[in-house]
């Protein structure tokens, strides 16, 4: 699967978001998918979610594999 396809699915919410959860079972609600960034940098700007009732807002990355986080060196990204 290509990452661009996941970007399309995310941007247009082409999936059932009713039962989204984290790996440890916290509920996820998508408030705003964000603005798709077609240049270098994060995949989406100004996304808004709640995770386990906690509001989160900011940039968002979408990857096919969780290991891509480290392959793309996001662990060294700064705000």
N, CA, C and O atoms as a Tripos MOL2 file, in Angstrom:
@<TRIPOS>MOLECULE
protein
  316   315    79     0     0
PROTEIN
NO_CHARGES

@<TRIPOS>ATOM
      1 N           0.8510   -1.1740    0.0000 N.3       1 UNK1
      2 CA          0.0000    0.0000    0.0000 C.3       1 UNK1
      3 C           0.8990    1.2400    0.0000 C.2       1 UNK1
      4 O           1.9290    1.2730    0.6730 O.2       1 UNK1
      5 N           0.5070    2.2210   -0.7370 N.am      2 UNK2
      6 CA          1.2810    3.4650   -0.8120 C.3       2 UNK2
      7 C           0.7680    4.4750    0.2130 C.2       2 UNK2
      8 O          -0.4260    4.5420    0.5060 O.2       2 UNK2
      9 N           1.6990    5.2530    0.7460 N.am      3 UNK3
     10 CA          1.3550    6.2540    1.7430 C.3       3 UNK3
     11 C           0.3760    7.2820    1.1900 C.2       3 UNK3
     12 O          -0.4830    7.7700    1.9260 O.2       3 UNK3
     13 N           0.4890    7.6180   -0.0880 N.am      4 UNK4
     14 CA         -0.4140    8.6020   -0.6960 C.3       4 UNK4
     15 C          -1.8650    8.1370   -0.6240 C.2       4 UNK4
     16 O          -2.7760    8.9500   -0.4660 O.2       4 UNK4
     17 N          -2.0780    6.8250   -0.7410 N.am      5 UNK5
     18 CA         -3.4220    6.2820   -0.6260 C.3       5 UNK5
     19 C          -3.9540    6.4850    0.7950 C.2       5 UNK5
     20 O          -5.1190    6.8370    0.9790 O.2       5 UNK5
     21 N          -3.1120    6.2670    1.7860 N.am      6 UNK6
     22 CA         -3.5220    6.5080    3.1740 C.3       6 UNK6
     23 C          -3.8300    7.9860    3.4030 C.2       6 UNK6
     24 O          -4.7550    8.3180    4.1440 O.2       6 UNK6
     25 N          -3.0650    8.8730    2.7730 N.am      7 UNK7
     26 CA         -3.3420   10.3090    2.8690 C.3       7 UNK7
     27 C          -4.7400   10.6100    2.3340 C.2       7 UNK7
     28 O          -5.4980   11.3620    2.9470 O.2       7 UNK7
     29 N          -5.0770   10.0190    1.1830 N.am      8 UNK8
     30 CA         -6.3960   10.2140    0.5840 C.3       8 UNK8
     31 C          -7.4940    9.7150    1.5400 C.2       8 UNK8
     32 O          -8.4780   10.4120    1.7870 O.2       8 UNK8
     33 N          -7.3100    8.5100    2.0650 N.am      9 UNK9
     34 CA         -8.2990    7.9510    2.9850 C.3       9 UNK9
     35 C          -8.4870    8.8450    4.2010 C.2       9 UNK9
     36 O          -9.6150    9.0960    4.6260 O.2       9 UNK9
     37 N          -7.3710    9.3290    4.7650 N.am     10 UNK10
     38 CA         -7.4390   10.1870    5.9450 C.3      10 UNK10
     39 C          -8.1370   11.5070    5.6130 C.2      10 UNK10
     40 O          -9.0750   11.9070    6.3040 O.2      10 UNK10
     41 N          -7.6840   12.1760    4.5670 N.am     11 UNK11
     42 CA         -8.2070   13.4970    4.2060 C.3      11 UNK11
     43 C          -9.7110   13.4700    3.9880 C.2      11 UNK11
     44 O         -10.4190   14.3880    4.4010 O.2      11 UNK11
     45 N         -10.1970   12.4230    3.3410 N.am     12 UNK12
     46 CA        -11.6170   12.3380    2.9900 C.3      12 UNK12
     47 C         -12.4110   11.4370    3.9330 C.2      12 UNK12
     48 O         -13.5820   11.1490    3.6850 O.2      12 UNK12
     49 N         -11.7710   10.9930    5.0140 N.am     13 UNK13
     50 CA        -12.4210   10.1250    6.0180 C.3      13 UNK13
     51 C         -13.1410    8.9530    5.3490 C.2      13 UNK13
     52 O         -14.3120    8.6890    5.6230 O.2      13 UNK13
     53 N         -12.4270    8.2610    4.4750 N.am     14 UNK14
     54 CA        -13.0010    7.1350    3.7390 C.3      14 UNK14
     55 C         -12.8460    5.8420    4.5400 C.2      14 UNK14
     56 O         -12.3670    4.8330    4.0230 O.2      14 UNK14
     57 N         -13.2580    5.8890    5.8040 N.am     15 UNK15
     58 CA        -13.2010    4.7290    6.6890 C.3      15 UNK15
     59 C         -14.2010    4.9800    7.8110 C.2      15 UNK15
     60 O         -14.6100    6.1170    8.0470 O.2      15 UNK15
     61 N         -14.5830    3.9320    8.4850 N.am     16 UNK16
     62 CA        -15.5020    4.0760    9.6080 C.3      16 UNK16
     63 C         -14.7170    4.5760   10.8130 C.2      16 UNK16
     64 O         -13.8250    3.8840   11.3050 O.2      16 UNK16
     65 N         -15.0400    5.7580   11.2840 N.am     17 UNK17
     66 CA        -14.3080    6.3220   12.4160 C.3      17 UNK17
     67 C         -15.0080    6.0590   13.7440 C.2      17 UNK17
     68 O         -14.5310    6.5050   14.7880 O.2      17 UNK17
     69 N         -16.1230    5.3470   13.7230 N.am     18 UNK18
     70 CA        -16.9000    5.0990   14.9420 C.3      18 UNK18
     71 C         -16.1320    4.3040   15.9960 C.2      18 UNK18
     72 O         -16.3020    4.5310   17.1940 O.2      18 UNK18
     73 N         -15.2950    3.3820   15.5550 N.am     19 UNK19
     74 CA        -14.6400    2.4740   16.4920 C.3      19 UNK19
     75 C         -13.1250    2.6540   16.5320 C.2      19 UNK19
     76 O         -12.4010    1.7180   16.8730 O.2      19 UNK19
     77 N         -12.6360    3.8520   16.1870 N.am     20 UNK20
     78 CA        -11.1920    4.0770   16.2150 C.3      20 UNK20
     79 C         -10.6820    4.0550   17.6560 C.2      20 UNK20
     80 O         -11.2480    4.7010   18.5380 O.2      20 UNK20
     81 N          -9.6100    3.3050   17.8780 N.am     21 UNK21
     82 CA         -8.9770    3.2540   19.1890 C.3      21 UNK21
     83 C          -7.4680    3.1870   19.0290 C.2      21 UNK21
     84 O          -6.9530    2.8020   17.9790 O.2      21 UNK21
     85 N          -6.7720    3.5670   20.0850 N.am     22 UNK22
     86 CA         -5.3250    3.3970   20.1180 C.3      22 UNK22
     87 C          -5.0140    1.9320   20.3930 C.2      22 UNK22
     88 O          -5.9190    1.1420   20.6610 O.2      22 UNK22
     89 N          -3.7510    1.5720   20.3280 N.am     23 UNK23
     90 CA         -3.3610    0.1870   20.5900 C.3      23 UNK23
     91 C          -3.6610   -0.2360   22.0350 C.2      23 UNK23
     92 O          -3.7630   -1.4290   22.3220 O.2      23 UNK23
     93 N          -3.8010    0.7290   22.9370 N.am     24 UNK24
     94 CA         -4.1590    0.3800   24.3150 C.3      24 UNK24
     95 C          -5.6270    0.6760   24.6450 C.2      24 UNK24
     96 O          -5.9990    0.7450   25.8160 O.2      24 UNK24
     97 N          -6.4560    0.8510   23.6120 N.am     25 UNK25
     98 CA         -7.8970    0.9000   23.7950 C.3      25 UNK25
     99 C          -8.5280    2.2630   24.0350 C.2      25 UNK25
    100 O          -9.7320    2.3310   24.2820 O.2      25 UNK25
    101 N          -7.7670    3.3470   23.9730 N.am     26 UNK26
    102 CA         -8.3560    4.6750   24.1450 C.3      26 UNK26
    103 C          -9.1170    5.0820   22.8820 C.2      26 UNK26
    104 O          -8.6430    4.8640   21.7670 O.2      26 UNK26
    105 N         -10.2820    5.6650   23.0640 N.am     27 UNK27
    106 CA        -11.0900    6.0990   21.9300 C.3      27 UNK27
    107 C         -10.4770    7.2900   21.2140 C.2      27 UNK27
    108 O          -9.8840    8.1660   21.8430 O.2      27 UNK27
    109 N         -10.6210    7.3170   19.9010 N.am     28 UNK28
    110 CA        -10.1160    8.4150   19.0700 C.3      28 UNK28
    111 C         -11.2810    9.0310   18.3220 C.2      28 UNK28
    112 O         -12.0600    8.3210   17.6870 O.2      28 UNK28
    113 N         -11.4030   10.3510   18.3940 N.am     29 UNK29
    114 CA        -12.4000   11.0850   17.6230 C.3      29 UNK29
    115 C         -11.6610   12.0780   16.7340 C.2      29 UNK29
    116 O         -10.8290   12.8490   17.2140 O.2      29 UNK29
    117 N         -11.9630   12.0590   15.4470 N.am     30 UNK30
    118 CA        -11.3600   13.0040   14.5050 C.3      30 UNK30
    119 C         -12.2670   14.2210   14.4290 C.2      30 UNK30
    120 O         -13.4140   14.1290   13.9900 O.2      30 UNK30
    121 N         -11.7490   15.3500   14.8560 N.am     31 UNK31
    122 CA        -12.5070   16.6010   14.7870 C.3      31 UNK31
    123 C         -12.2340   17.2720   13.4460 C.2      31 UNK31
    124 O         -13.1540   17.7400   12.7740 O.2      31 UNK31
    125 N         -10.9690   17.3120   13.0680 N.am     32 UNK32
    126 CA        -10.5540   17.9250   11.7940 C.3      32 UNK32
    127 C          -9.3570   17.1470   11.2700 C.2      32 UNK32
    128 O          -8.3810   16.9470   11.9940 O.2      32 UNK32
    129 N          -9.4220   16.7070   10.0190 N.am     33 UNK33
    130 CA         -8.3140   15.9230    9.4510 C.3      33 UNK33
    131 C          -7.0830   16.7700    9.1870 C.2      33 UNK33
    132 O          -5.9760   16.2380    9.1100 O.2      33 UNK33
    133 N          -7.2530   18.0710    9.0470 N.am     34 UNK34
    134 CA         -6.1370   18.9660    8.7910 C.3      34 UNK34
    135 C          -6.0080   19.2900    7.3120 C.2      34 UNK34
    136 O          -6.7740   18.8030    6.4800 O.2      34 UNK34
    137 N          -5.0330   20.1130    7.0080 N.am     35 UNK35
    138 CA         -4.7510   20.5290    5.6420 C.3      35 UNK35
    139 C          -3.6230   19.6810    5.0930 C.2      35 UNK35
    140 O          -2.5410   19.6250    5.6760 O.2      35 UNK35
    141 N          -3.8710   19.0250    3.9760 N.am     36 UNK36
    142 CA         -2.8740   18.1340    3.3640 C.3      36 UNK36
    143 C          -1.6860   18.9480    2.8750 C.2      36 UNK36
    144 O          -1.8530   19.9020    2.1160 O.2      36 UNK36
    145 N          -0.4950   18.5770    3.3050 N.am     37 UNK37
    146 CA          0.7340   19.2380    2.8970 C.3      37 UNK37
    147 C           1.3490   18.4510    1.7480 C.2      37 UNK37
    148 O           1.7330   17.2960    1.9290 O.2      37 UNK37
    149 N           1.4470   19.0470    0.5930 N.am     38 UNK38
    150 CA          2.0120   18.3690   -0.5760 C.3      38 UNK38
    151 C           3.5110   18.6300   -0.7270 C.2      38 UNK38
    152 O           4.1360   18.1390   -1.6670 O.2      38 UNK38
    153 N           4.0830   19.3930    0.1870 N.am     39 UNK39
    154 CA          5.5180   19.6880    0.1640 C.3      39 UNK39
    155 C           6.2240   18.8730    1.2500 C.2      39 UNK39
    156 O           5.6050   18.0230    1.8910 O.2      39 UNK39
    157 N           7.5040   19.1290    1.4540 N.am     40 UNK40
    158 CA          8.2180   18.4260    2.5150 C.3      40 UNK40
    159 C           7.6980   18.9040    3.8650 C.2      40 UNK40
    160 O           7.1390   19.9950    3.9760 O.2      40 UNK40
    161 N           7.8850   18.0920    4.8690 N.am     41 UNK41
    162 CA          7.3900   18.4050    6.2050 C.3      41 UNK41
    163 C           6.2840   17.4420    6.5890 C.2      41 UNK41
    164 O           6.1390   16.3870    5.9710 O.2      41 UNK41
    165 N           5.5020   17.7920    7.6020 N.am     42 UNK42
    166 CA          4.4380   16.8870    8.0640 C.3      42 UNK42
    167 C           3.3940   16.6650    6.9800 C.2      42 UNK42
    168 O           3.2260   17.4920    6.0840 O.2      42 UNK42
    169 N           2.6940   15.5330    7.0730 N.am     43 UNK43
    170 CA          1.6910   15.1820    6.0730 C.3      43 UNK43
    171 C           0.4640   16.0880    6.1250 C.2      43 UNK43
    172 O          -0.1150   16.4170    5.0890 O.2      43 UNK43
    173 N           0.0660   16.4940    7.3420 N.am     44 UNK44
    174 CA         -1.1150   17.3410    7.5170 C.3      44 UNK44
    175 C          -0.8220   18.4080    8.5650 C.2      44 UNK44
    176 O          -0.1740   18.1410    9.5760 O.2      44 UNK44
    177 N          -1.3080   19.6160    8.3090 N.am     45 UNK45
    178 CA         -1.2120   20.7170    9.2550 C.3      45 UNK45
    179 C          -2.5550   20.9070    9.9400 C.2      45 UNK45
    180 O          -3.6020   20.6580    9.3420 O.2      45 UNK45
    181 N          -2.5290   21.3450   11.1790 N.am     46 UNK46
    182 CA         -3.7280   21.7650   11.9200 C.3      46 UNK46
    183 C          -4.7930   20.6820   12.0500 C.2      46 UNK46
    184 O          -5.9880   20.9700   11.9830 O.2      46 UNK46
    185 N          -4.3640   19.4500   12.2350 N.am     47 UNK47
    186 CA         -5.3200   18.3760   12.5220 C.3      47 UNK47
    187 C          -5.8070   18.5300   13.9640 C.2      47 UNK47
    188 O          -5.0990   19.0770   14.8100 O.2      47 UNK47
    189 N          -7.0130   18.0480   14.2370 N.am     48 UNK48
    190 CA         -7.5730   18.0940   15.5820 C.3      48 UNK48
    191 C          -8.2170   16.7590   15.9060 C.2      48 UNK48
    192 O          -9.0360   16.2540   15.1380 O.2      48 UNK48
    193 N          -7.8450   16.1850   17.0510 N.am     49 UNK49
    194 CA         -8.3540   14.8900   17.4950 C.3      49 UNK49
    195 C          -8.6050   14.9380   18.9900 C.2      49 UNK49
    196 O          -8.0790   15.7990   19.6960 O.2      49 UNK49
    197 N          -9.4090   14.0080   19.4600 N.am     50 UNK50
    198 CA         -9.4010   13.7030   20.8840 C.3      50 UNK50
    199 C          -8.9660   12.2450   20.9990 C.2      50 UNK50
    200 O          -9.3860   11.3910   20.2180 O.2      50 UNK50
    201 N          -8.1310   11.9860   21.9720 N.am     51 UNK51
    202 CA         -7.6670   10.6320   22.2570 C.3      51 UNK51
    203 C          -7.9070   10.3960   23.7420 C.2      51 UNK51
    204 O          -7.3000   11.0480   24.5910 O.2      51 UNK51
    205 N          -8.8010    9.4550   24.0460 N.am     52 UNK52
    206 CA         -9.1590    9.2110   25.4390 C.3      52 UNK52
    207 C          -9.7230   10.4410   26.1220 C.2      52 UNK52
    208 O          -9.5240   10.6330   27.3210 O.2      52 UNK52
    209 N         -10.4360   11.2910   25.3570 N.am     53 UNK53
    210 CA        -11.0340   12.4950   25.9000 C.3      53 UNK53
    211 C         -10.1020   13.6940   25.9480 C.2      53 UNK53
    212 O         -10.5550   14.8000   26.2430 O.2      53 UNK53
    213 N          -8.8140   13.5160   25.6680 N.am     54 UNK54
    214 CA         -7.8280   14.6030   25.6640 C.3      54 UNK54
    215 C          -7.7640   15.2260   24.2720 C.2      54 UNK54
    216 O          -7.5710   14.5150   23.2850 O.2      54 UNK54
    217 N          -7.9240   16.5360   24.1830 N.am     55 UNK55
    218 CA         -7.8680   17.2460   22.9100 C.3      55 UNK55
    219 C          -6.4230   17.4090   22.4630 C.2      55 UNK55
    220 O          -5.5570   17.7780   23.2570 O.2      55 UNK55
    221 N          -6.1630   17.1290   21.1760 N.am     56 UNK56
    222 CA         -4.8460   17.3100   20.5640 C.3      56 UNK56
    223 C          -5.0130   18.0790   19.2670 C.2      56 UNK56
    224 O          -5.9740   17.8580   18.5300 O.2      56 UNK56
    225 N          -4.0810   18.9840   18.9810 N.am     57 UNK57
    226 CA         -4.1110   19.7490   17.7360 C.3      57 UNK57
    227 C          -2.6860   19.9640   17.2670 C.2      57 UNK57
    228 O          -1.7810   20.1790   18.0730 O.2      57 UNK57
    229 N          -2.4910   19.9040   15.9550 N.am     58 UNK58
    230 CA         -1.1650   20.1700   15.4070 C.3      58 UNK58
    231 C          -0.9150   19.3970   14.1380 C.2      58 UNK58
    232 O          -1.8460   19.0090   13.4320 O.2      58 UNK58
    233 N           0.3690   19.1760   13.8540 N.am     59 UNK59
    234 CA          0.7510   18.4670   12.6380 C.3      59 UNK59
    235 C           0.5690   16.9730   12.8270 C.2      59 UNK59
    236 O           0.6100   16.4630   13.9470 O.2      59 UNK59
    237 N           0.3680   16.2770   11.7140 N.am     60 UNK60
    238 CA          0.0610   14.8580   11.7620 C.3      60 UNK60
    239 C           0.8470   14.1340   10.6790 C.2      60 UNK60
    240 O           0.9710   14.6210    9.5550 O.2      60 UNK60
    241 N           1.3710   12.9800   11.0240 N.am     61 UNK61
    242 CA          2.0850   12.1170   10.0860 C.3      61 UNK61
    243 C           1.2790   10.8490    9.8640 C.2      61 UNK61
    244 O           0.6710   10.3240   10.7980 O.2      61 UNK61
    245 N           1.2710   10.3580    8.6380 N.am     62 UNK62
    246 CA          0.6100    9.1050    8.2890 C.3      62 UNK62
    247 C           1.6540    8.1910    7.6640 C.2      62 UNK62
    248 O           2.3530    8.5850    6.7310 O.2      62 UNK62
    249 N           1.7580    6.9700    8.1800 N.am     63 UNK63
    250 CA          2.7180    6.0100    7.6480 C.3      63 UNK63
    251 C           2.0690    4.6450    7.4830 C.2      63 UNK63
    252 O           1.1020    4.3170    8.1700 O.2      63 UNK63
    253 N           2.6100    3.8570    6.5700 N.am     64 UNK64
    254 CA          2.1160    2.4980    6.3400 C.3      64 UNK64
    255 C           2.5430    1.5580    7.4630 C.2      64 UNK64
    256 O           1.8000    0.6510    7.8380 O.2      64 UNK64
    257 N           3.7290    1.7770    7.9910 N.am     65 UNK65
    258 CA          4.2610    0.9320    9.0630 C.3      65 UNK65
    259 C           4.7220    1.8320   10.2020 C.2      65 UNK65
    260 O           5.2640    2.9120    9.9670 O.2      65 UNK65
    261 N           4.5080    1.3890   11.4260 N.am     66 UNK66
    262 CA          4.9420    2.1960   12.5650 C.3      66 UNK66
    263 C           6.4500    2.4010   12.5630 C.2      66 UNK66
    264 O           6.9360    3.4120   13.0720 O.2      66 UNK66
    265 N           7.1940    1.4610   12.0010 N.am     67 UNK67
    266 CA          8.6530    1.5960   11.9520 C.3      67 UNK67
    267 C           9.0930    2.7450   11.0430 C.2      67 UNK67
    268 O          10.2320    3.2030   11.1410 O.2      67 UNK67
    269 N           8.1980    3.2210   10.1510 N.am     68 UNK68
    270 CA          8.5340    4.3510    9.2870 C.3      68 UNK68
    271 C           8.7630    5.6290   10.0890 C.2      68 UNK68
    272 O           9.4550    6.5360    9.6240 O.2      68 UNK68
    273 N           8.1890    5.7090   11.2880 N.am     69 UNK69
    274 CA          8.4210    6.8710   12.1470 C.3      69 UNK69
    275 C           9.9250    7.0480   12.3600 C.2      69 UNK69
    276 O          10.4540    8.1540   12.2470 O.2      69 UNK69
    277 N          10.6000    5.9430   12.6680 N.am     70 UNK70
    278 CA         12.0490    5.9910   12.8900 C.3      70 UNK70
    279 C          12.8190    6.0360   11.5680 C.2      70 UNK70
    280 O          13.8570    6.6910   11.4810 O.2      70 UNK70
    281 N          12.3210    5.3520   10.5490 N.am     71 UNK71
    282 CA         12.9910    5.3660    9.2440 C.3      71 UNK71
    283 C          13.0450    6.7820    8.6760 C.2      71 UNK71
    284 O          13.9960    7.1410    7.9810 O.2      71 UNK71
    285 N          12.0160    7.5890    8.9760 N.am     72 UNK72
    286 CA         11.9660    8.9760    8.5090 C.3      72 UNK72
    287 C          12.5420    9.9430    9.5450 C.2      72 UNK72
    288 O          12.5210   11.1560    9.3380 O.2      72 UNK72
    289 N          13.0470    9.4230   10.6400 N.am     73 UNK73
    290 CA         13.7060   10.1980   11.7070 C.3      73 UNK73
    291 C          12.7950   11.2340   12.3750 C.2      73 UNK73
    292 O          13.2560   12.3030   12.7750 O.2      73 UNK73
    293 N          11.5000   10.9130   12.4950 N.am     74 UNK74
    294 CA         10.5790   11.8330   13.1430 C.3      74 UNK74
    295 C          10.8650   11.9700   14.6310 C.2      74 UNK74
    296 O          10.4870   12.9730   15.2370 O.2      74 UNK74
    297 N          11.5170   10.9980   15.2260 N.am     75 UNK75
    298 CA         11.8360   11.0830   16.6510 C.3      75 UNK75
    299 C          12.7690   12.2550   16.9490 C.2      75 UNK75
    300 O          12.9120   12.6550   18.1040 O.2      75 UNK75
    301 N          13.4090   12.8120   15.9060 N.am     76 UNK76
    302 CA         14.2830   13.9660   16.0920 C.3      76 UNK76
    303 C          13.6210   15.2750   15.6780 C.2      76 UNK76
    304 O          14.2330   16.3380   15.7860 O.2      76 UNK76
    305 N          12.3630   15.2100   15.2000 N.am     77 UNK77
    306 CA         11.6420   16.4270   14.8100 C.3      77 UNK77
    307 C          11.4200   17.3130   16.0440 C.2      77 UNK77
    308 O          11.2610   16.8230   17.1620 O.2      77 UNK77
    309 N          11.4150   18.6080   15.8100 N.am     78 UNK78
    310 CA         11.1070   19.5470   16.8770 C.3      78 UNK78
    311 C           9.8870   20.3680   16.4920 C.2      78 UNK78
    312 O           9.5590   20.5050   15.3130 O.2      78 UNK78
    313 N           9.2410   20.8960   17.4730 N.am     79 UNK79
    314 CA          8.0250   21.6750   17.2190 C.3      79 UNK79
    315 C           8.3190   22.9930   16.5630 C.2      79 UNK79
    316 O           7.4000   23.7630   16.2850 O.2      79 UNK79
@<TRIPOS>BOND
     1     1     2 1
     2     2     3 1
     3     3     4 2
     4     3     5 am
     5     5     6 1
     6     6     7 1
     7     7     8 2
     8     7     9 am
     9     9    10 1
    10    10    11 1
    11    11    12 2
    12    11    13 am
    13    13    14 1
    14    14    15 1
    15    15    16 2
    16    15    17 am
    17    17    18 1
    18    18    19 1
    19    19    20 2
    20    19    21 am
    21    21    22 1
    22    22    23 1
    23    23    24 2
    24    23    25 am
    25    25    26 1
    26    26    27 1
    27    27    28 2
    28    27    29 am
    29    29    30 1
    30    30    31 1
    31    31    32 2
    32    31    33 am
    33    33    34 1
    34    34    35 1
    35    35    36 2
    36    35    37 am
    37    37    38 1
    38    38    39 1
    39    39    40 2
    40    39    41 am
    41    41    42 1
    42    42    43 1
    43    43    44 2
    44    43    45 am
    45    45    46 1
    46    46    47 1
    47    47    48 2
    48    47    49 am
    49    49    50 1
    50    50    51 1
    51    51    52 2
    52    51    53 am
    53    53    54 1
    54    54    55 1
    55    55    56 2
    56    55    57 am
    57    57    58 1
    58    58    59 1
    59    59    60 2
    60    59    61 am
    61    61    62 1
    62    62    63 1
    63    63    64 2
    64    63    65 am
    65    65    66 1
    66    66    67 1
    67    67    68 2
    68    67    69 am
    69    69    70 1
    70    70    71 1
    71    71    72 2
    72    71    73 am
    73    73    74 1
    74    74    75 1
    75    75    76 2
    76    75    77 am
    77    77    78 1
    78    78    79 1
    79    79    80 2
    80    79    81 am
    81    81    82 1
    82    82    83 1
    83    83    84 2
    84    83    85 am
    85    85    86 1
    86    86    87 1
    87    87    88 2
    88    87    89 am
    89    89    90 1
    90    90    91 1
    91    91    92 2
    92    91    93 am
    93    93    94 1
    94    94    95 1
    95    95    96 2
    96    95    97 am
    97    97    98 1
    98    98    99 1
    99    99   100 2
   100    99   101 am
   101   101   102 1
   102   102   103 1
   103   103   104 2
   104   103   105 am
   105   105   106 1
   106   106   107 1
   107   107   108 2
   108   107   109 am
   109   109   110 1
   110   110   111 1
   111   111   112 2
   112   111   113 am
   113   113   114 1
   114   114   115 1
   115   115   116 2
   116   115   117 am
   117   117   118 1
   118   118   119 1
   119   119   120 2
   120   119   121 am
   121   121   122 1
   122   122   123 1
   123   123   124 2
   124   123   125 am
   125   125   126 1
   126   126   127 1
   127   127   128 2
   128   127   129 am
   129   129   130 1
   130   130   131 1
   131   131   132 2
   132   131   133 am
   133   133   134 1
   134   134   135 1
   135   135   136 2
   136   135   137 am
   137   137   138 1
   138   138   139 1
   139   139   140 2
   140   139   141 am
   141   141   142 1
   142   142   143 1
   143   143   144 2
   144   143   145 am
   145   145   146 1
   146   146   147 1
   147   147   148 2
   148   147   149 am
   149   149   150 1
   150   150   151 1
   151   151   152 2
   152   151   153 am
   153   153   154 1
   154   154   155 1
   155   155   156 2
   156   155   157 am
   157   157   158 1
   158   158   159 1
   159   159   160 2
   160   159   161 am
   161   161   162 1
   162   162   163 1
   163   163   164 2
   164   163   165 am
   165   165   166 1
   166   166   167 1
   167   167   168 2
   168   167   169 am
   169   169   170 1
   170   170   171 1
   171   171   172 2
   172   171   173 am
   173   173   174 1
   174   174   175 1
   175   175   176 2
   176   175   177 am
   177   177   178 1
   178   178   179 1
   179   179   180 2
   180   179   181 am
   181   181   182 1
   182   182   183 1
   183   183   184 2
   184   183   185 am
   185   185   186 1
   186   186   187 1
   187   187   188 2
   188   187   189 am
   189   189   190 1
   190   190   191 1
   191   191   192 2
   192   191   193 am
   193   193   194 1
   194   194   195 1
   195   195   196 2
   196   195   197 am
   197   197   198 1
   198   198   199 1
   199   199   200 2
   200   199   201 am
   201   201   202 1
   202   202   203 1
   203   203   204 2
   204   203   205 am
   205   205   206 1
   206   206   207 1
   207   207   208 2
   208   207   209 am
   209   209   210 1
   210   210   211 1
   211   211   212 2
   212   211   213 am
   213   213   214 1
   214   214   215 1
   215   215   216 2
   216   215   217 am
   217   217   218 1
   218   218   219 1
   219   219   220 2
   220   219   221 am
   221   221   222 1
   222   222   223 1
   223   223   224 2
   224   223   225 am
   225   225   226 1
   226   226   227 1
   227   227   228 2
   228   227   229 am
   229   229   230 1
   230   230   231 1
   231   231   232 2
   232   231   233 am
   233   233   234 1
   234   234   235 1
   235   235   236 2
   236   235   237 am
   237   237   238 1
   238   238   239 1
   239   239   240 2
   240   239   241 am
   241   241   242 1
   242   242   243 1
   243   243   244 2
   244   243   245 am
   245   245   246 1
   246   246   247 1
   247   247   248 2
   248   247   249 am
   249   249   250 1
   250   250   251 1
   251   251   252 2
   252   251   253 am
   253   253   254 1
   254   254   255 1
   255   255   256 2
   256   255   257 am
   257   257   258 1
   258   258   259 1
   259   259   260 2
   260   259   261 am
   261   261   262 1
   262   262   263 1
   263   263   264 2
   264   263   265 am
   265   265   266 1
   266   266   267 1
   267   267   268 2
   268   267   269 am
   269   269   270 1
   270   270   271 1
   271   271   272 2
   272   271   273 am
   273   273   274 1
   274   274   275 1
   275   275   276 2
   276   275   277 am
   277   277   278 1
   278   278   279 1
   279   279   280 2
   280   279   281 am
   281   281   282 1
   282   282   283 1
   283   283   284 2
   284   283   285 am
   285   285   286 1
   286   286   287 1
   287   287   288 2
   288   287   289 am
   289   289   290 1
   290   290   291 1
   291   291   292 2
   292   291   293 am
   293   293   294 1
   294   294   295 1
   295   295   296 2
   296   295   297 am
   297   297   298 1
   298   298   299 1
   299   299   300 2
   300   299   301 am
   301   301   302 1
   302   302   303 1
   303   303   304 2
   304   303   305 am
   305   305   306 1
   306   306   307 1
   307   307   308 2
   308   307   309 am
   309   309   310 1
   310   310   311 1
   311   311   312 2
   312   311   313 am
   313   313   314 1
   314   314   315 1
   315   315   316 2
@<TRIPOS>SUBSTRUCTURE
     1 UNK1         2 RESIDUE 1 A UNK
     2 UNK2         6 RESIDUE 1 A UNK
     3 UNK3        10 RESIDUE 1 A UNK
     4 UNK4        14 RESIDUE 1 A UNK
     5 UNK5        18 RESIDUE 1 A UNK
     6 UNK6        22 RESIDUE 1 A UNK
     7 UNK7        26 RESIDUE 1 A UNK
     8 UNK8        30 RESIDUE 1 A UNK
     9 UNK9        34 RESIDUE 1 A UNK
    10 UNK10       38 RESIDUE 1 A UNK
    11 UNK11       42 RESIDUE 1 A UNK
    12 UNK12       46 RESIDUE 1 A UNK
    13 UNK13       50 RESIDUE 1 A UNK
    14 UNK14       54 RESIDUE 1 A UNK
    15 UNK15       58 RESIDUE 1 A UNK
    16 UNK16       62 RESIDUE 1 A UNK
    17 UNK17       66 RESIDUE 1 A UNK
    18 UNK18       70 RESIDUE 1 A UNK
    19 UNK19       74 RESIDUE 1 A UNK
    20 UNK20       78 RESIDUE 1 A UNK
    21 UNK21       82 RESIDUE 1 A UNK
    22 UNK22       86 RESIDUE 1 A UNK
    23 UNK23       90 RESIDUE 1 A UNK
    24 UNK24       94 RESIDUE 1 A UNK
    25 UNK25       98 RESIDUE 1 A UNK
    26 UNK26      102 RESIDUE 1 A UNK
    27 UNK27      106 RESIDUE 1 A UNK
    28 UNK28      110 RESIDUE 1 A UNK
    29 UNK29      114 RESIDUE 1 A UNK
    30 UNK30      118 RESIDUE 1 A UNK
    31 UNK31      122 RESIDUE 1 A UNK
    32 UNK32      126 RESIDUE 1 A UNK
    33 UNK33      130 RESIDUE 1 A UNK
    34 UNK34      134 RESIDUE 1 A UNK
    35 UNK35      138 RESIDUE 1 A UNK
    36 UNK36      142 RESIDUE 1 A UNK
    37 UNK37      146 RESIDUE 1 A UNK
    38 UNK38      150 RESIDUE 1 A UNK
    39 UNK39      154 RESIDUE 1 A UNK
    40 UNK40      158 RESIDUE 1 A UNK
    41 UNK41      162 RESIDUE 1 A UNK
    42 UNK42      166 RESIDUE 1 A UNK
    43 UNK43      170 RESIDUE 1 A UNK
    44 UNK44      174 RESIDUE 1 A UNK
    45 UNK45      178 RESIDUE 1 A UNK
    46 UNK46      182 RESIDUE 1 A UNK
    47 UNK47      186 RESIDUE 1 A UNK
    48 UNK48      190 RESIDUE 1 A UNK
    49 UNK49      194 RESIDUE 1 A UNK
    50 UNK50      198 RESIDUE 1 A UNK
    51 UNK51      202 RESIDUE 1 A UNK
    52 UNK52      206 RESIDUE 1 A UNK
    53 UNK53      210 RESIDUE 1 A UNK
    54 UNK54      214 RESIDUE 1 A UNK
    55 UNK55      218 RESIDUE 1 A UNK
    56 UNK56      222 RESIDUE 1 A UNK
    57 UNK57      226 RESIDUE 1 A UNK
    58 UNK58      230 RESIDUE 1 A UNK
    59 UNK59      234 RESIDUE 1 A UNK
    60 UNK60      238 RESIDUE 1 A UNK
    61 UNK61      242 RESIDUE 1 A UNK
    62 UNK62      246 RESIDUE 1 A UNK
    63 UNK63      250 RESIDUE 1 A UNK
    64 UNK64      254 RESIDUE 1 A UNK
    65 UNK65      258 RESIDUE 1 A UNK
    66 UNK66      262 RESIDUE 1 A UNK
    67 UNK67      266 RESIDUE 1 A UNK
    68 UNK68      270 RESIDUE 1 A UNK
    69 UNK69      274 RESIDUE 1 A UNK
    70 UNK70      278 RESIDUE 1 A UNK
    71 UNK71      282 RESIDUE 1 A UNK
    72 UNK72      286 RESIDUE 1 A UNK
    73 UNK73      290 RESIDUE 1 A UNK
    74 UNK74      294 RESIDUE 1 A UNK
    75 UNK75      298 RESIDUE 1 A UNK
    76 UNK76      302 RESIDUE 1 A UNK
    77 UNK77      306 RESIDUE 1 A UNK
    78 UNK78      310 RESIDUE 1 A UNK
    79 UNK79      314 RESIDUE 1 A UNK
